[in-house]
Amino acid sequence: MKNVNILDEKFYKDNKIDAVIFDIDNTLVAHTEPTPPENVLEYFDFLKSIGIKYSVVSNNSIERVESFCKDLGVPYYGKALKPRKKYLKKVLAEMNTDAKTTALVGDQLFTDMCGANRMNFLSVLVTAVGEDETSFVSFKRKFEKRILEKNKHKLKEYKGDGVVE
């Protein structure tokens, strides 16, 4: 899927989702963007308007995550070490929701999607929005690409407006 903005009200209703956890870097914004741009703030306003709780859990530094999230008024955690469950459990409790009605949106298989699956969240993989990545992330992308190619017949892509291919 291209980016989070395609996740519309129908997506959340059809999947019975009442809460969503976002990664930051290369999911919401490029790795180099220090604060949420207008389109991200508008999307968060949209989520509020349809009654969806949201939060942020990132493996980036606490300082990076705090700087990005400080004015959002939502639970957030940095240095989360996804796919570990610790901070995913904490944010779930803070949002007062449960795993069956929660989605995790991220751009990496080995951290975001693995963490989502370990918690029994709906896992939503998006295309990375930035190209400036650490060398370790670039290294992992090679393996992710192979895994996605091998399993493409099992994957569903949400095109928006209720269309899944």
C-alpha positions, 0 to 999 in steps of 0.5 A: 500500500502506498501510504496511510492516507488511503486508510479511510473510514470504510477500511476501519469499519470493515476491519472493526478497528477502533485504534491504530498504532503508527510507526513514524519514520518512513511510515508517516514521514521521511526519516529526516522530517522532524515534525508532523507535516500538515497532511499527517495532522489532517489525517490524525484529525480525520481519525479523531472525527471518526472515533479512531484512537491513535498512538505512535510507537517507534524504534527511533530514539526517545528524543526523536519520537518525543520531538515528533509527538509532543503536540499530538496529545496521544500516547507515544513511545520511542526506543520501543525495540519492535517486534518486542511487545513491551511498549505495544502492550503499554500503548494498548493499555493507554488507549484502553482498547484490545488487540482484536480491534487494533491495527499497527501501520508500519513500513518494515516487516521485521519490526512493525509487521512482526510486532503487529503479528506477535500482538495479534493486531491487524498488520498494515504494511505501507510503502516507505515514504522516504529514501534516506534510510540508515544502512541497517534498514537498507540492508534489511530491505533486501531481505524484506523484498525477497520475502514479499515477492515470495509471498505476494500471492498471500498478501492483500492490497487495500486500494481505498474505498473498500477495494481490496486486491 
